[in-house]
Amino acid sequence: MDNNIYYKIEEFDSNNDDNNEDGNSSDNHNNDDNIKNLIYNEEKIIDDYKYNELPIKNINLICDYYNIKRGKLSKKQKIIEIIFFENNMNNIDIVENRKLLWEYVKIIKTDKFLKNYILLDI
């Protein structure tokens, strides 16, 4: 696992006249999408090769584990959602647990006897 940490700080204009009653911008969703796209597109921030190589069913499993709504998202959009989720420090425990469990499944799949009882193909 690569332990290097990369970051990029960009300033967004928060002085938007389209603020709604609670003070939040009406286009917060668009800002989130812009941030997700910045994260996805910035090679120095995230090296997402491991997700691009995975089949869509594995991407869907990860989304399900993180309770990410898949809807009609494309594979690229799902990868962006996963990367966004995994890079949120509030989610570190669930991310580390998922990675650990995925490794356990891979190990069990190598056992002659137990591999017959594992339905997951990770």
HELIX and SHEET records of a PDB file:
HELIX    1   1 ASN A   28  ASN A   41  1                                  14    
HELIX    2   2 TYR A   49  ASN A   52  1                                   4    
HELIX    3   3 ILE A   56  TYR A   65  1                                  10    
HELIX    4   4 LYS A   75  GLU A   86  1                                  12    
HELIX    5   5 MET A   89  ASN A   91  5                                   3    
HELIX    6   6 ILE A   92  LYS A  109  1                                  18    
HELIX    7   7 LEU A  114  TYR A  117  5                                   4    
END                                                                             
